[in-house]
């Protein structure tokens, strides 16, 4: 917060003395303004280089909010993940200085204005998109792992057919890979839904559509659950999963469930 206080004074000074070099302005303020003598001008100079001239702090609260948004977008601190869960959840993850900066930016008013709500909503949406992208990348990595696993398995079984990456071409098929299993009557299709988790213990999210496909194909359908980043595989059958699937009751029907292992 001290750096922001110094920056507000610095930008005001530069607005009134537009031809003054920024370092000279900072030194002048430290010498002449008792209220800013102990402020963090080194931090203010770093912030000054990152913020556009449009953030002039003519309205300190709005300027602070805009500057804070620039920093969050540029550096993505670890607590950004809590934006989608609301203001109070994020507050518990902030340091006292960080929380004070948020409060000074008008972000924790009991009855915030529309532009403040829009600020929160914008970052919540941004973090959801970032998390979706991360999960998509993780999911594709797991599918590649399963593809390589199936190639090796088929090779050991003496099966010359190659597994197919179905999800890459049709994400609505209800499974991600098509592989093969040898039976006494020849080869049969083996459909694989690939899941991945970085949690301990691992968990998987199962949609109703995926379960519908699993129940339809029965023994010809399995689940691959990859524990990342260790890349440890657990193979699960439809019967393994069935015991965790809820039943629709009354007018309610489930659409997605989480299973921890």
HUZIVEN-V848982 format. One line per field, one symbol per residue. phi: phi as a letter, one per 40 degrees, with the letter a starting at -180 (. if undefined). A space follows every 50 residues. Layout:
# HUZIVEN-V848982
phi=???
This chain:
# HUZIVEN-V848982
phi=.cccdccdccccccccbcccdccccccccccbbccbdccccccccccdcc ccccccgcbdccccccccccccccbfddcdccdcchccccdcbccccccc cccccgcbccbccccccccccccccccccccccccccccccccccccccc dccccccgcccccbccccbacbcgabbbbabcbcbhcbcbcbcbbaabcb ccbbbbcccccccccccfccbbbbbccbccfcbbbbcccccdcbccbcbf ccacbabbbbb
